[in-house]
Amino acid sequence: VAETTDLKPLCTGCSLGQQPFVRYGGHQMAQAKELDMWFRSFRNTGVYSNLRIVVAAVSGLVFLAYVLSSSSSSSGGRSGFLGKRAEGGETGIMEATQAVESGKPINLGEVPPLPMMMYIVLIFAIGGVVFSGWLAQWVLSKDEGDKKMQEVSNAIREGAAGFLSTQYSMIFKLAFVVLIGIYFLYAARTPPRNLPGVEASSLALCVALSFFVGCVLSALSGYVGMWVAVRSNVRVASAATRSFQEAITVGLRAGAFSGILVVSMVLMGIIALLFIVRMIVPAARLHQLPFLLVGYSFGASFVALFAQLGGGIYTKAADVGADMVGKVEADIPEDDPRNPAVIADLVGDNVGDCAGRGADLFESIAGEILAAMILGGGLSKNLPADVQSGYTLFPLAIHAMDLVVSGVGIMMTECPKNAKISTVDPMEVLKSGYKISVALAGVGIVVLCRLLLHTDAHPLAWMHFALCGLIGLGTAFLFILVTQYYTDFNYPPVKQIAAASLTGHGTNVIAGMAVGMRATAAPAFIIGLALLSSYKIGRSAFGGVASAGLFGTAVATMGMLSTVAFVLAMDVFGPITDNAGGIVEMSDQPEHVRDITDTLDAVGNTTKAITKGFSVGSACLACFLLFSAFLDEVAEIAGVPIQSVDLANPEVFLGGLAGSTLVFYFSGQCMTAVGNTAQEVVNNVRQQFRDKPGIMDGSQKPDYNSCVSIVTQAALREMIAPGLIAAIVPLSVGTFFRLVSSTDDPLIGAKAIAGFLMFATVTGVLLAIFLNTAGGAWDNAKKYIERGTHGGKGSDAHKAAVTGDTVGDPCKDTAGPSLHVLIKLLSTITLVCAPLFVADGHAQTR
């Protein structure tokens, strides 16, 4: 009909109006094209980005209003699957417990199942694994570039896989020895009175099994994340040859694979252990089960410490050796293929920053969840049965939400189309996605607090805890802003270091140290404010109950980690883009491609520094929770609580002094290990330049494998001493004071360890912030000069900046990150080994 009918057109203001009706469709297409162009340009504005955040938040608030209205219409507390299963479940468990105490046999068929909420969280965790698999498939489907790119990438893969397989083999040999020790320690002790009816052999089996699972999953998180990272770097390099928008998207989604997978594996591991422990100890109540899993976080911390140590020593020894000879002596660019240590340097980015950080955040999340479950379960004992499971399982629900909000933020992170890299800050692109995750997490925290923490006896308590969670979420965001300010070259601190490079090497180092020291003030204030305010608000939820205050700090910690999957994605983005820059340089790509990867590399340095600051803050809050759990564990073992930890007591003061000393000595051991290994690399590179003079003109190829072999062997050798010191010293301090001074006070060993933990945590947090920030600022000051400021590459200012970067390398990538793990390892190892610190005469007897 349209082809044969000549209708009068509705539009007469243009030439199209004189055409037949069929031609009129062209005008509609023109209007649609104009509308599409307008929408594309609107998507590139900040208004569109902010509008998405508002829409997401409003949608969440509408859902919250629906939940509140439906809940208020019911008169009987919590309704739905949670209330029915929790009420019946807790009653049945109490009956089972009474049967054990009375000596009656338990019919396992009568033991009720765990709350349905655990199955829901498990579904979300499995969904996270599926989503991470989709991300990996999406990234791996991208083009791998030309043959030269693939050759460099293959060399990196081989080096990383070889190192991690050897490293993990050594770690698991040490872990097996610890596993045997933990089993016999718990088999020989009397179970605490908060676990009635639990046999010593069952308790030992539960703790040893949870330690083993924590070790395996922590190692697996690091290894799988590294496996994808070493295959993503070449795809980011290839994407950079087409557009920086595609390079950002590929790099972030490759990092997101690791972030989503780590959170999912933590949840799956804990839920699986809860089911297994229930079968081993069927009489245990829900709030008692987390006490049986204390080995989980210890196992994760144990592996993470050695993974971070070995990877950090590897990456920075290779980096320092490559820079000292390549940049300073031979005057060749970074990642130049003529440098024999360049492949070892690129391998180190993956084994240190990808595998090490994945294991680090795995144990952070695991420790925080278990400590919060213990505190929530203790608080819920005096609450009605229908709300007890909500307080215990709340940490699991928060991280199930994390998978959703972080996944949404990752998928909605978009770089403006048709924009040039000179006009777009990639860091702001990443932050736009993070803001979406934060907005959704804020709504989710409030919703979950209403669903899981509401009780008719205290109808406003959930609001107090929701505010605590929002405080933690705000703390995480403030940490990101503060770290960005001190490590991004768009802000004054890094520019001051770059300016100091004009007057020499010494002034560069002085300026960097000053920036690192100043950078400790803001994070310390933020942590202190968050900790105190969340404690006070939580305590007021139940009219001044101290345990409610501790649970408030636990909720704040969970709020801080409620977007940890996105933060880890930004962290892994750093080493992937760093590797991509090396591949671009070694495969002789055009200069504009290197400009893209250099810009992304600088942003990656900032994101890595952000994650380190984020890890320090979460470690501080998690250690506070674990410290409280340690005091509760000692009280259960001894039968009486520790009323106070008095610093005027010589044993307590000396324990604290030992804790601070360990932090500095451990850091010195890490720096020494990097220095010793770097010397071997320097000697090897110098020898190759002497023996093969044709390397410089390209007529001879350097021997990359010799440097990789040197760094691998040295890193594995050097990581043993600091790791063993970290594990042995706290046990020795507590046992020594128990043996020497327990005649006057049977709890003196535990009190000395309490002082040890407090001093070590405070000192470790501040020193880690200093090392991480100073190292990141030195690195970006060098990159700021390489962009053409103060003479650019090859200038005297650039050489001074290279010196500062060399000093900062072991600070930010070896000692600093290892301190995150150290302070949490100290908290978990003392919690697991608490029976060693209580005198026999004061401990429980059978």
Steps between C-alpha positions, in 0.01 A plus 500: 500500500781740587661449161184570300317759704600864470379643832554856611797506731470640850830685459502788254797695626764315306562338168388169638153645524463502121587131466268198503410341831766237472764771495356654815653211696843648424410812699404285797831321469684832498319607815579165665865538401514848652341366818749213510793740456366720778466200731854382419639842586284515816646166614846658489406770753531490876127565530422160350742328736349669803148431372573127493608516865181684595279253312675203664466653846134595449420149379658360813310743721171401335579136575589594857169684541318192377684278748430736788132534415452125465690433824306755700172342394592175673484481874724209566862605454676369191294320244586281205759227454752650743272524799342157460823311454690700762235458769457131456869445443617671818244320713606164367868576551441601861321170558793316346743687722298411809504137392879502483532661842264244652685210341215395272588381150422732210289393210671663205176492308346734758775763467341783298664630185688826490300816421381546144696826484819296458362337187410842358854628563641183344295564185642853479854362547450246223360779285815699571714212377289478184526876444876495550520218248304712252739790558797273436340366183423855380857616559662189351287535186682825415780519246850409622682739269784425264765230527749717691239579766415134539866400539549744788172396662591131481832564673317680783252213536773238523696695760197572718365145488840351580557727799153454653506121467834484680400760758169335588670163529731644763217685679288186529789304649521760776121506531491123552731531800277772646191289431639212706591737782151655507331161510701374796470834682120481491487125554694545825289786638166500672232652275384840626177521694330693222507174300318254728506139396779546244772237527863610477557279196201654319618850584850422375363354179281806434779752559757300301257447212409870488873587499557267204204641303616856570847417370372335183246768408737787575764346275243422233370858503845635434592244237181525293511879509859492375408245230248737346720808552793358300261431213327836524811719473557427131133562427515840669812578296321398183193705597722805554596487132134563417374736774569585862127453575523132411826463691340635820198270467708187436738582787222565752299191410813286520559636850132453585534128437740476793291727725170317447664159525677575830181613674306203360761251618508647851123458529497150353782390728330623818159360408647163404686485831185590693323202345796268567545620858130448565544136400805462726341681796122471452422641844668836437266796476524736205676776692756246628603372157731797416717413802576170330622677185773721651757302303349620170627856529830378648558272202417781259735738685780243507495449124446871430806600703738275308328574167533874557856467630626280217316691230607837641866398520484363146336801337703771669838328477449464125366855469784658699764299315353590162476871582843539659685355202259572217380853574785641707810335352404401145256792453238288324121541544285305741397154376752524218551155340878547525480479881564138611286549816190634326315165478569429868362847579180433306459156660538660842205731439276196480636281780520793741216735416247249364557173686627664819222758524231245421614284792531812718142615449371143523631471854377852586145410400517158668629642830244782501208265429590251771572767763170672421312166513651428842405844633154490341437152634609604850270801491205296374506252790285737706261579214186314389560181305348636181772766461807310613588358160479846342772641726725200438457483123494875435870509388432236236202694369706821472757334277233332290373854441856605417501261205190668361588867552861458389390306194255775405765769552753311290261450211390865510855638494533658158752734347359792295474408133699694241699676773877537490719371780640850551154623598388208718637392837475118511495517881177698485357237266571227756363714781175554311434126513610481861254776593219289356609204713522721810150642443352153457694366799366779719145404414577130538651544847185675622275234347697210647514662844120531494450144380752324725558718807149621584352384830171597660665539839734766358319635192757773428813289545524416130518870417802541729678211331405629154664830591811309611511327161467831317785640711719211386397555139586869529833408658592290196414784264700752706799266499487492120487880479786549748722242330430650160594846631839385624593270208342650186720745305198727445529611865766705686686228702631313193576826320707608803710185474547558127609860566744380766663281234635815330751546781624142516449145618514576871228765496275266303536232770443753779187636333360150449558402862333821615193428286476147639522620858240771451271250331455303825301776672180500295453119489568471874240768570247335268551156656478640852184695425335202331594260779385723785177618335395150391570365850296774668211471254496120522513508879200733516296255288436282807520761770873498573591132454873472429462198272261703284772764464745237380244372253457858381870515414459163326218641287718803419777266387254313282382831358857588411544167322155504337654606166825308536448311172508827304802626696691179426405536133662847497806359674559219249438755223839649599738207432304400189543845342862510620563173319317631196739795489797266513361287219440811288857620559659162431298442182596839348150645479440862389558783746132588536429145623770532763349834606171322567658222704721747690193697603318185607812383685511825700134454589580140592761621747232712666246219508759266653579761765127543563454128556795492737351786700165325488666179625669684788174659613305177483785314671493747788126457555522122453782477754287689751228237455749213525649657813156495663453140389841414654397643838174301487690182413739548793205556733342173385825308548581649841148515633541865599515808276796733456375812680772732371828511310714730715800657325648577842553127533861426387407180316225676305727794414780270389254298291393823328862598444564160342201550269626836371852363466377207294332736251821692434724193502266317262498800264878512513517132411277562198713792380820302552360211298422735209843661522687169503304363206530825305879488535503160333285635217723807455813286480338270244379787279839673511674177407268447203569852372875428526487155345253594226578853381267444204198521733499879476486513120264205470746259337492272806209397721515515881450188709167570675479156659813544711347802680169320546681202652706719734199691629290186541758316709592805707138598573413150620809494718460846648128474588549225759671696778250793526205262483627273776587796721146633464356164608743414779543831686140544630487140621837538671407827673174369646646167604806662658301734725260221591790284618689778677227707665187283525548436873383854570236516226390187309379720212821700466601322180170588335523860625853534363376375163214750516757779537703342222200505265402859579847644446569287191169598339538874559866505395438274200210709371691829513820356355309327219325825407836680495670237284210456256439871449864604472572225250198582286577873506865441397387280211247749365742792543728316259214443257398866531850604389495242219197681356730791415506700823834629639693386195329167436671166450877494522526830690679537833164539671387173345810317626435634850137385473619153396705485820193589705295241316768240568494579872120486500466170316562265796301737722176490304511151353682287758519633856180708497260236362661230714422704811128483416522125519734499800270685738206276406715187527602604851134537597395165352796297625455627857127426481562143386784442748336673798527185722880543503474832683284391799668334797395138555377559852252760377378325187194284495534139606294209382 
